[in-house]
């Protein structure tokens, strides 16, 4: 499966809105891929609290500072 190659404008996304703020619920996405998730910007959507700076840094390091999206044609 191909992976998005973007390395700029990265954001840490909650995999599950009810999954907590730990690293196991964090996924690095570029802004475009983040906007294409089903939960991004949904009205009436209860966003979970923001990740800590430590969790964000760890997620970015684990992802090698690259978007982790593997959806085909996510933002082409």
N, C-alpha and C positions, 0 to 999 in steps of 0.2 A: 504494500500500500504506500503510495507516495505521501509525502509530508509537506506541509506549507514550508516554504523556505525563508519567510520573513524573519528578520532579526531586529526590527525597529518597531516602535509603538506597541510593545508587548504589555499585556495585562494579565493578571492572575484571576482566573475564573473559578467560581464554585462549581464543581461537577454536579453536586446535588444541593439544592437550596436548603435542605434539612440535614445536610451531612456534616455540619460543623465547620470549624475554621482551621483544622489541622492540615498538615501537608498531604495526607491521603485524600483530601477533598479538593486539592488545588490542581489546576491545569493551566499552563501558560498558553495564551492565545494572542495573536496579533489583534489589533483593533478591528480589522475587517472580519476575521473569523469569529471574534467575540460577538460582534453585532449580528452575526448569522446564527447564533445559538437560539434555541427556542425560548429561552427565558430572558434574553437581553432586552431591557427597556419595556417589558410587558406592563401594561396598566393593571393595577390591582395586584401586582406581584410583590410579595414581601421579600425584599432583598435581605440576605443574611448580613451580619456585621462584617465589616472589612477585615481582610487578613492582616495579621501583624506584619511589621516590616521584616521580622525574622523569617516568617513563613514565606513571604514574597521572595525574599532573597534566596531561600533554600529551593523554592520551586523554580526560579530562574536558573539557578546553578544546575539543578537536576535535569532541566530541559536544554542545557548548554546554550542558554540565551537565544532560543529559537522557538517559534510557534510550534505547538504540539498537535495542531489540527491535522487530521488525516482524511477529512471528508473530500470526496472528489468534487471538483469544481465549486468549492466553498465560496470563493469570491472572484472567480475569473470572468 
